[in-house]
Amino acid sequence: MSATVETRENIISILERAVQREIVSCAYYTEAADCACDPQVRSFLLQLAAMEEGHREQLVGRLGELRAQLEITGNINQMFQD
């Protein structure tokens, strides 16, 4: 396995963990908003939750790109090994 493939696999692992953290953060802010009595605080917490969801979507998109690159690289390497 090349260093580039290993690096991509490490980045994928990091991004997968980041996605999970964004999910947890979004849930945390959403739950906090449900408990908030002040409408302004509730609105702010929901904005934070939406930001975390946006981060998750960005990370998932980047994960898809990296996985596709890794698959293409693997297929190319396989062609030269056969």
C-alpha positions in Angstrom: 0.0 0.0 0.0 1.4 3.4 -0.9 1.9 6.3 1.5 -0.8 8.2 -0.4 -3.4 5.5 0.0 -2.5 5.1 3.7 -2.8 8.9 4.1 -6.2 8.9 2.5 -7.4 6.0 4.7 -6.2 7.9 7.8 -8.0 11.1 6.6 -11.1 9.0 6.0 -10.9 7.7 9.5 -10.5 11.2 11.0 -13.4 12.5 8.9 -15.6 9.6 10.0 -14.9 10.5 13.7 -15.6 14.1 12.9 -19.0 13.3 11.4 -19.9 11.4 14.6 -18.9 14.4 16.7 -21.0 16.8 14.5 -24.0 14.5 15.0 -23.4 14.5 18.8 -23.0 18.3 18.8 -26.1 18.8 16.8 -28.1 16.6 19.2 -26.7 18.4 22.2 -27.7 21.9 20.9 -31.1 20.6 19.8 -31.8 19.1 23.3 -30.5 22.3 24.9 -32.9 24.3 22.7 -35.8 22.1 23.8 -35.0 23.0 27.4 -34.5 26.7 26.8 -37.2 29.0 28.2 -35.9 32.2 26.5 -37.0 32.3 22.8 -33.7 34.1 21.9 -31.6 31.4 23.6 -33.7 28.7 21.9 -33.2 30.3 18.5 -29.5 30.7 19.1 -29.1 27.1 20.1 -31.1 25.9 17.1 -28.8 28.0 14.9 -25.8 26.3 16.4 -27.5 22.9 15.8 -28.0 23.9 12.1 -24.4 24.9 11.8 -23.3 21.5 13.1 -25.6 19.8 10.6 -24.0 21.9 7.9 -20.6 20.8 9.0 -21.7 17.1 9.0 -23.0 17.5 5.4 -19.7 19.0 4.3 -17.7 16.2 5.9 -19.9 13.5 4.4 -19.4 15.1 1.0 -15.7 15.1 1.4 -15.7 11.6 2.7 -17.5 10.5 -0.5 -14.9 12.2 -2.6 -12.0 10.6 -0.8 -13.6 7.2 -0.9 -14.1 7.5 -4.6 -10.5 8.6 -5.1 -9.3 5.6 -3.0 -11.4 3.2 -5.0 -10.1 4.6 -8.3 -6.5 4.4 -7.0 -7.0 0.8 -5.9 -8.5 -0.1 -9.3 -5.6 1.5 -11.1 -3.0 -0.2 -8.9 -4.8 -3.6 -9.4 -4.6 -3.2 -13.2 -0.8 -2.8 -13.0 -0.5 -5.8 -10.6 -2.4 -8.2 -12.8 
